[in-house]
Amino acid sequence: MVRGIEIGMPRGSSGRMVISGRLADVCAELDRLAALEGNPRSLGIG
């Protein structure tokens, strides 16, 4: 589960979040977020 902590942050801003769940799921989510970070167009900011 991914839960945003700082609601109201502008889109594309780095805020805090909580990722919880099974280790494999957390690692997969971190990999997904890292891939998005490497491709700013996928976030709508490039």
PDB file of N, CA, C and O in Angstrom, chain B, residues numbered from 101:
ATOM      1  N   MET B 101       0.841  -1.162   0.000  1.00  0.00           N
ATOM      2  CA  MET B 101       0.000   0.000   0.000  1.00  0.00           C
ATOM      3  C   MET B 101       0.888   1.227   0.000  1.00  0.00           C
ATOM      4  O   MET B 101       1.844   1.307   0.772  1.00  0.00           O
ATOM      5  N   VAL B 102       0.578   2.183  -0.861  1.00  0.00           N
ATOM      6  CA  VAL B 102       1.296   3.456  -0.910  1.00  0.00           C
ATOM      7  C   VAL B 102       0.326   4.520  -0.431  1.00  0.00           C
ATOM      8  O   VAL B 102      -0.805   4.614  -0.907  1.00  0.00           O
ATOM      9  N   ARG B 103       0.783   5.309   0.507  1.00  0.00           N
ATOM     10  CA  ARG B 103      -0.091   6.338   1.063  1.00  0.00           C
ATOM     11  C   ARG B 103       0.679   7.643   1.104  1.00  0.00           C
ATOM     12  O   ARG B 103       1.767   7.714   1.676  1.00  0.00           O
ATOM     13  N   GLY B 104       0.113   8.677   0.493  1.00  0.00           N
ATOM     14  CA  GLY B 104       0.740   9.996   0.511  1.00  0.00           C
ATOM     15  C   GLY B 104       0.614  10.618   1.892  1.00  0.00           C
ATOM     16  O   GLY B 104      -0.429  10.501   2.535  1.00  0.00           O
ATOM     17  N   ILE B 105       1.659  11.269   2.345  1.00  0.00           N
ATOM     18  CA  ILE B 105       1.661  11.893   3.660  1.00  0.00           C
ATOM     19  C   ILE B 105       1.373  13.378   3.555  1.00  0.00           C
ATOM     20  O   ILE B 105       0.623  13.925   4.363  1.00  0.00           O
ATOM     21  N   GLU B 106       1.950  14.023   2.585  1.00  0.00           N
ATOM     22  CA  GLU B 106       1.800  15.470   2.455  1.00  0.00           C
ATOM     23  C   GLU B 106       0.775  15.780   1.374  1.00  0.00           C
ATOM     24  O   GLU B 106       1.124  16.054   0.226  1.00  0.00           O
ATOM     25  N   ILE B 107      -0.470  15.732   1.751  1.00  0.00           N
ATOM     26  CA  ILE B 107      -1.560  16.025   0.824  1.00  0.00           C
ATOM     27  C   ILE B 107      -1.517  17.519   0.491  1.00  0.00           C
ATOM     28  O   ILE B 107      -1.218  18.350   1.348  1.00  0.00           O
ATOM     29  N   GLY B 108      -1.817  17.840  -0.749  1.00  0.00           N
ATOM     30  CA  GLY B 108      -1.822  19.238  -1.167  1.00  0.00           C
ATOM     31  C   GLY B 108      -0.500  19.698  -1.761  1.00  0.00           C
ATOM     32  O   GLY B 108      -0.366  20.859  -2.146  1.00  0.00           O
ATOM     33  N   MET B 109       0.479  18.802  -1.840  1.00  0.00           N
ATOM     34  CA  MET B 109       1.751  19.157  -2.468  1.00  0.00           C
ATOM     35  C   MET B 109       1.506  19.295  -3.970  1.00  0.00           C
ATOM     36  O   MET B 109       0.734  18.525  -4.541  1.00  0.00           O
ATOM     37  N   PRO B 110       2.152  20.263  -4.614  1.00  0.00           N
ATOM     38  CA  PRO B 110       1.996  20.393  -6.067  1.00  0.00           C
ATOM     39  C   PRO B 110       2.439  19.124  -6.778  1.00  0.00           C
ATOM     40  O   PRO B 110       3.361  18.439  -6.337  1.00  0.00           O
ATOM     41  N   ARG B 111       1.774  18.823  -7.879  1.00  0.00           N
ATOM     42  CA  ARG B 111       2.120  17.634  -8.649  1.00  0.00           C
ATOM     43  C   ARG B 111       3.571  17.720  -9.099  1.00  0.00           C
ATOM     44  O   ARG B 111       4.018  18.768  -9.564  1.00  0.00           O
ATOM     45  N   GLY B 112       4.299  16.636  -8.963  1.00  0.00           N
ATOM     46  CA  GLY B 112       5.698  16.612  -9.355  1.00  0.00           C
ATOM     47  C   GLY B 112       6.638  17.006  -8.241  1.00  0.00           C
ATOM     48  O   GLY B 112       7.854  16.872  -8.379  1.00  0.00           O
ATOM     49  N   SER B 113       6.098  17.490  -7.141  1.00  0.00           N
ATOM     50  CA  SER B 113       6.949  17.835  -6.003  1.00  0.00           C
ATOM     51  C   SER B 113       7.282  16.572  -5.227  1.00  0.00           C
ATOM     52  O   SER B 113       6.510  15.613  -5.208  1.00  0.00           O
ATOM     53  N   SER B 114       8.424  16.587  -4.599  1.00  0.00           N
ATOM     54  CA  SER B 114       8.766  15.434  -3.789  1.00  0.00           C
ATOM     55  C   SER B 114       8.213  15.648  -2.389  1.00  0.00           C
ATOM     56  O   SER B 114       8.533  16.630  -1.720  1.00  0.00           O
ATOM     57  N   GLY B 115       7.406  14.744  -1.975  1.00  0.00           N
ATOM     58  CA  GLY B 115       6.836  14.760  -0.638  1.00  0.00           C
ATOM     59  C   GLY B 115       7.169  13.452   0.036  1.00  0.00           C
ATOM     60  O   GLY B 115       7.957  12.657  -0.478  1.00  0.00           O
ATOM     61  N   ARG B 116       6.578  13.234   1.167  1.00  0.00           N
ATOM     62  CA  ARG B 116       6.821  11.974   1.874  1.00  0.00           C
ATOM     63  C   ARG B 116       5.668  11.022   1.608  1.00  0.00           C
ATOM     64  O   ARG B 116       4.544  11.439   1.329  1.00  0.00           O
ATOM     65  N   MET B 117       5.972   9.730   1.701  1.00  0.00           N
ATOM     66  CA  MET B 117       4.934   8.716   1.551  1.00  0.00           C
ATOM     67  C   MET B 117       5.295   7.522   2.414  1.00  0.00           C
ATOM     68  O   MET B 117       6.437   7.362   2.845  1.00  0.00           O
ATOM     69  N   VAL B 118       4.310   6.702   2.649  1.00  0.00           N
ATOM     70  CA  VAL B 118       4.505   5.460   3.388  1.00  0.00           C
ATOM     71  C   VAL B 118       4.212   4.322   2.428  1.00  0.00           C
ATOM     72  O   VAL B 118       3.172   4.307   1.768  1.00  0.00           O
ATOM     73  N   ILE B 119       5.125   3.377   2.353  1.00  0.00           N
ATOM     74  CA  ILE B 119       4.922   2.173   1.560  1.00  0.00           C
ATOM     75  C   ILE B 119       4.967   1.010   2.539  1.00  0.00           C
ATOM     76  O   ILE B 119       5.970   0.802   3.221  1.00  0.00           O
ATOM     77  N   SER B 120       3.889   0.262   2.603  1.00  0.00           N
ATOM     78  CA  SER B 120       3.866  -0.871   3.527  1.00  0.00           C
ATOM     79  C   SER B 120       3.295  -2.089   2.815  1.00  0.00           C
ATOM     80  O   SER B 120       2.574  -1.961   1.825  1.00  0.00           O
ATOM     81  N   GLY B 121       3.615  -3.242   3.315  1.00  0.00           N
ATOM     82  CA  GLY B 121       3.119  -4.484   2.743  1.00  0.00           C
ATOM     83  C   GLY B 121       4.208  -5.535   2.749  1.00  0.00           C
ATOM     84  O   GLY B 121       5.197  -5.431   3.476  1.00  0.00           O
ATOM     85  N   ARG B 122       4.007  -6.547   1.927  1.00  0.00           N
ATOM     86  CA  ARG B 122       5.013  -7.607   1.830  1.00  0.00           C
ATOM     87  C   ARG B 122       6.286  -7.034   1.220  1.00  0.00           C
ATOM     88  O   ARG B 122       6.224  -6.132   0.383  1.00  0.00           O
ATOM     89  N   LEU B 123       7.427  -7.547   1.629  1.00  0.00           N
ATOM     90  CA  LEU B 123       8.711  -7.043   1.156  1.00  0.00           C
ATOM     91  C   LEU B 123       8.787  -7.052  -0.366  1.00  0.00           C
ATOM     92  O   LEU B 123       9.273  -6.093  -0.966  1.00  0.00           O
ATOM     93  N   ALA B 124       8.316  -8.114  -0.991  1.00  0.00           N
ATOM     94  CA  ALA B 124       8.366  -8.195  -2.458  1.00  0.00           C
ATOM     95  C   ALA B 124       7.523  -7.092  -3.093  1.00  0.00           C
ATOM     96  O   ALA B 124       7.922  -6.514  -4.104  1.00  0.00           O
ATOM     97  N   ASP B 125       6.358  -6.797  -2.508  1.00  0.00           N
ATOM     98  CA  ASP B 125       5.498  -5.743  -3.043  1.00  0.00           C
ATOM     99  C   ASP B 125       6.114  -4.368  -2.850  1.00  0.00           C
ATOM    100  O   ASP B 125       6.031  -3.518  -3.737  1.00  0.00           O
ATOM    101  N   VAL B 126       6.733  -4.143  -1.697  1.00  0.00           N
ATOM    102  CA  VAL B 126       7.388  -2.861  -1.430  1.00  0.00           C
ATOM    103  C   VAL B 126       8.548  -2.660  -2.402  1.00  0.00           C
ATOM    104  O   VAL B 126       8.720  -1.571  -2.950  1.00  0.00           O
ATOM    105  N   CYS B 127       9.335  -3.697  -2.614  1.00  0.00           N
ATOM    106  CA  CYS B 127      10.458  -3.597  -3.550  1.00  0.00           C
ATOM    107  C   CYS B 127       9.969  -3.335  -4.972  1.00  0.00           C
ATOM    108  O   CYS B 127      10.576  -2.551  -5.702  1.00  0.00           O
ATOM    109  N   ALA B 128       8.878  -3.984  -5.369  1.00  0.00           N
ATOM    110  CA  ALA B 128       8.327  -3.763  -6.706  1.00  0.00           C
ATOM    111  C   ALA B 128       7.851  -2.321  -6.849  1.00  0.00           C
ATOM    112  O   ALA B 128       8.045  -1.702  -7.896  1.00  0.00           O
ATOM    113  N   GLU B 129       7.231  -1.788  -5.806  1.00  0.00           N
ATOM    114  CA  GLU B 129       6.764  -0.401  -5.868  1.00  0.00           C
ATOM    115  C   GLU B 129       7.947   0.565  -5.932  1.00  0.00           C
ATOM    116  O   GLU B 129       7.892   1.552  -6.666  1.00  0.00           O
ATOM    117  N   LEU B 130       9.004   0.301  -5.185  1.00  0.00           N
ATOM    118  CA  LEU B 130      10.196   1.145  -5.251  1.00  0.00           C
ATOM    119  C   LEU B 130      10.823   1.097  -6.637  1.00  0.00           C
ATOM    120  O   LEU B 130      11.274   2.121  -7.151  1.00  0.00           O
ATOM    121  N   ASP B 131      10.854  -0.084  -7.242  1.00  0.00           N
ATOM    122  CA  ASP B 131      11.364  -0.206  -8.615  1.00  0.00           C
ATOM    123  C   ASP B 131      10.503   0.600  -9.579  1.00  0.00           C
ATOM    124  O   ASP B 131      11.024   1.271 -10.470  1.00  0.00           O
ATOM    125  N   ARG B 132       9.180   0.534  -9.401  1.00  0.00           N
ATOM    126  CA  ARG B 132       8.269   1.281 -10.271  1.00  0.00           C
ATOM    127  C   ARG B 132       8.484   2.786 -10.117  1.00  0.00           C
ATOM    128  O   ARG B 132       8.509   3.515 -11.108  1.00  0.00           O
ATOM    129  N   LEU B 133       8.638   3.246  -8.892  1.00  0.00           N
ATOM    130  CA  LEU B 133       8.862   4.668  -8.642  1.00  0.00           C
ATOM    131  C   LEU B 133      10.204   5.123  -9.212  1.00  0.00           C
ATOM    132  O   LEU B 133      10.311   6.228  -9.745  1.00  0.00           O
ATOM    133  N   ALA B 134      11.223   4.277  -9.102  1.00  0.00           N
ATOM    134  CA  ALA B 134      12.535   4.617  -9.659  1.00  0.00           C
ATOM    135  C   ALA B 134      12.453   4.722 -11.181  1.00  0.00           C
ATOM    136  O   ALA B 134      13.079   5.602 -11.772  1.00  0.00           O
ATOM    137  N   ALA B 135      11.690   3.836 -11.819  1.00  0.00           N
ATOM    138  CA  ALA B 135      11.528   3.897 -13.273  1.00  0.00           C
ATOM    139  C   ALA B 135      10.799   5.175 -13.673  1.00  0.00           C
ATOM    140  O   ALA B 135      11.154   5.799 -14.673  1.00  0.00           O
ATOM    141  N   LEU B 136       9.789   5.570 -12.911  1.00  0.00           N
ATOM    142  CA  LEU B 136       9.080   6.822 -13.195  1.00  0.00           C
ATOM    143  C   LEU B 136      10.003   8.020 -13.043  1.00  0.00           C
ATOM    144  O   LEU B 136       9.940   8.965 -13.829  1.00  0.00           O
ATOM    145  N   GLU B 137      10.851   7.978 -12.044  1.00  0.00           N
ATOM    146  CA  GLU B 137      11.792   9.073 -11.807  1.00  0.00           C
ATOM    147  C   GLU B 137      12.761   9.221 -12.965  1.00  0.00           C
ATOM    148  O   GLU B 137      13.172  10.334 -13.295  1.00  0.00           O
ATOM    149  N   GLY B 138      13.126   8.111 -13.580  1.00  0.00           N
ATOM    150  CA  GLY B 138      14.033   8.136 -14.717  1.00  0.00           C
ATOM    151  C   GLY B 138      13.374   8.594 -16.000  1.00  0.00           C
ATOM    152  O   GLY B 138      14.061   8.888 -16.978  1.00  0.00           O
ATOM    153  N   ASN B 139      12.042   8.661 -16.015  1.00  0.00           N
ATOM    154  CA  ASN B 139      11.293   9.083 -17.209  1.00  0.00           C
ATOM    155  C   ASN B 139      10.282  10.146 -16.798  1.00  0.00           C
ATOM    156  O   ASN B 139       9.115   9.830 -16.565  1.00  0.00           O
ATOM    157  N   PRO B 140      10.719  11.422 -16.704  1.00  0.00           N
ATOM    158  CA  PRO B 140       9.826  12.489 -16.233  1.00  0.00           C
ATOM    159  C   PRO B 140       8.547  12.643 -17.052  1.00  0.00           C
ATOM    160  O   PRO B 140       7.540  13.118 -16.527  1.00  0.00           O
ATOM    161  N   ARG B 141       8.564  12.250 -18.329  1.00  0.00           N
ATOM    162  CA  ARG B 141       7.347  12.356 -19.143  1.00  0.00           C
ATOM    163  C   ARG B 141       6.238  11.472 -18.605  1.00  0.00           C
ATOM    164  O   ARG B 141       5.058  11.796 -18.738  1.00  0.00           O
ATOM    165  N   SER B 142       6.617  10.349 -17.992  1.00  0.00           N
ATOM    166  CA  SER B 142       5.595   9.464 -17.453  1.00  0.00           C
ATOM    167  C   SER B 142       4.909  10.082 -16.237  1.00  0.00           C
ATOM    168  O   SER B 142       3.819   9.656 -15.855  1.00  0.00           O
ATOM    169  N   LEU B 143       5.536  11.072 -15.637  1.00  0.00           N
ATOM    170  CA  LEU B 143       4.941  11.782 -14.515  1.00  0.00           C
ATOM    171  C   LEU B 143       4.173  13.022 -14.970  1.00  0.00           C
ATOM    172  O   LEU B 143       3.503  13.676 -14.171  1.00  0.00           O
ATOM    173  N   GLY B 144       4.278  13.337 -16.266  1.00  0.00           N
ATOM    174  CA  GLY B 144       3.602  14.519 -16.783  1.00  0.00           C
ATOM    175  C   GLY B 144       4.332  15.817 -16.480  1.00  0.00           C
ATOM    176  O   GLY B 144       3.720  16.885 -16.453  1.00  0.00           O
ATOM    177  N   ILE B 145       5.644  15.731 -16.250  1.00  0.00           N
ATOM    178  CA  ILE B 145       6.417  16.949 -15.912  1.00  0.00           C
ATOM    179  C   ILE B 145       7.612  17.134 -16.825  1.00  0.00           C
ATOM    180  O   ILE B 145       8.620  17.694 -16.394  1.00  0.00           O
ATOM    181  N   GLY B 146       7.540  16.693 -18.052  1.00  0.00           N
ATOM    182  CA  GLY B 146       8.704  16.854 -18.888  1.00  0.00           C
ATOM    183  C   GLY B 146       8.413  17.081 -20.317  1.00  0.00           C
ATOM    184  O   GLY B 146       9.336  17.232 -21.118  1.00  0.00           O
TER     185      GLY B 146
END
